[in-house]
Amino acid sequence: MVAMTHPVEARVDLQAISDNIALLKERAGGTAVMGMVKAEGYGHGLVQAGRAALAGGATWLGVAKLAEALELRAAGIPVEVPVLVGLTTPGEPYDQAIAAGVDLTAGSVGMIEEIAAAALTAGRAGRVHLKADTGMSRGGAGPSDWPAVVDAALAAQAAGWLEVVGLSSHFALADEPGHPSIQRQLAVFREAVELAEKAGVRPEVRHLSNSAAILTLPEARYDLVRPGIAMYGLTPVPRLGTFGLRPAMTLTARLALTKRVPEGSGVSYGHAYTTSSVTTLALVPAGYADGIPRNGSNLLEVFVAGRRRRIAGRVCMDQFVIDVADDQVEAGDEVILFGPGDHGEPTAQEWADALGTISYEIVTRIGSRVPRSYEWYEGAGNAE
Ligand SMILES: *Cc1c(COP(=O)(O)O)cnc(C)c1O
């Protein structure tokens, strides 16, 4: 067992991230890969996950927000590695993004104009990916706005203010293979690409595949694929299994306290759990402020002393209790909350299933108060 100094710790296996990327690249037939590291690398660490992805063969990194892209550049991810911001909002410092060599997504004429204006300030052309809304009705330009977006981008490109690097879109239901919306979205994307290319756009990359599409929809690869959840080793389509991916995050804690209590002891707020016999209670120093879902009260399992135990009573802000019966456990002993399942601990997918949510939310919500430790792969710092 690794010596732990923190009461709660998320151990991140960077080798697993790197291996998952290599597996996905192979499954995508060698198509270029953009490792999606938004939201602190789905809770695994923005920069560390990014470096592990590059080590595994990704050549692009993707984030949601501009600040995340700037953080990657500030941490030393070189401009040779394109970093794409997927979600842009008027009024952000696009001149800084352009100066840092960050690619921007535009799905409206207004955003193209704003990026062009920022390029004037930055003194160089902005790199832009035009995003088509092919049926998700979230970001991007729908078919009626697309021609105007393409024209505006071409005009700004002709003026030297931007370079149209990519054409992109996003699936709403790639995690339901065979759903009719998938082929509909693909057809709309094909048309959007054709229209843009006929108008004179020469994109370096056309891209729309998330993890689920990479693993189930070869015809959607185009020039670049964008895995997120799968690079962290969690399946994008739970009913199709794990696809050989390895979960990268193990959430652990050390017991703060153990004690014997009588039968009939009410446990934690609301006494939502009552002991049914004389028993040992153990206090786990992780709560909803650390990202443990409060809905997991009396529901989620953790792994301690060689077996699974259910959370006893309510999850509090900083802690929760488990009833370990007569097991020999002591303060300081390790509890695994979730992990790859190697020892018998639950996976993030199991927690998600129990809570009626998706594994994405389980790992991403592990809070900033939880220190991350990076295992086995010290070389990731040199990856380029
Ligand atoms: C988050 C995101 C992805 C990755 O999605 P996964 O389902 O985690 O693979 C891909 N593309 C865009 C635009 C995203 O925002």
The ligand as an SDF file (V2000), in Angstrom:
LIG
                    3D

 15 15  0  0  0  0  0  0  0  0999 V2000
  -16.7480   16.9770  -23.8340 C   0  0  0  0  0  0  0  0  0  0  0  0
  -16.7310   16.9410  -25.2950 C   0  0  0  0  0  0  0  0  0  0  0  0
  -16.3020   15.8030  -25.9680 C   0  0  0  0  0  0  0  0  0  0  0  0
  -15.9790   14.5160  -25.2900 C   0  0  0  0  0  0  0  0  0  0  0  0
  -17.1730   13.8360  -24.9910 O   0  0  0  0  0  0  0  0  0  0  0  0
  -17.1030   12.3890  -24.3220 P   0  0  0  0  0  0  0  0  0  0  0  0
  -18.4860   11.9130  -24.3690 O   0  0  0  0  0  0  0  0  0  0  0  0
  -16.6090   12.5910  -22.9310 O   0  0  0  0  0  0  0  0  0  0  0  0
  -16.1640   11.5980  -25.1480 O   0  0  0  0  0  0  0  0  0  0  0  0
  -16.2020   15.8810  -27.3500 C   0  0  0  0  0  0  0  0  0  0  0  0
  -16.5130   17.0140  -28.0040 N   0  0  0  0  0  0  0  0  0  0  0  0
  -16.9570   18.1200  -27.3740 C   0  0  0  0  0  0  0  0  0  0  0  0
  -17.2990   19.3240  -28.1490 C   0  0  0  0  0  0  0  0  0  0  0  0
  -17.0850   18.1130  -26.0090 C   0  0  0  0  0  0  0  0  0  0  0  0
  -17.5240   19.2080  -25.3910 O   0  0  0  0  0  0  0  0  0  0  0  0
  1  2  1  0
  2  3  1  0
  2 14  2  0
  3  4  1  0
  3 10  2  0
  4  5  1  0
  5  6  1  0
  6  7  2  0
  6  8  1  0
  6  9  1  0
 10 11  1  0
 11 12  2  0
 12 13  1  0
 12 14  1  0
 14 15  1  0
M  END
$$$$
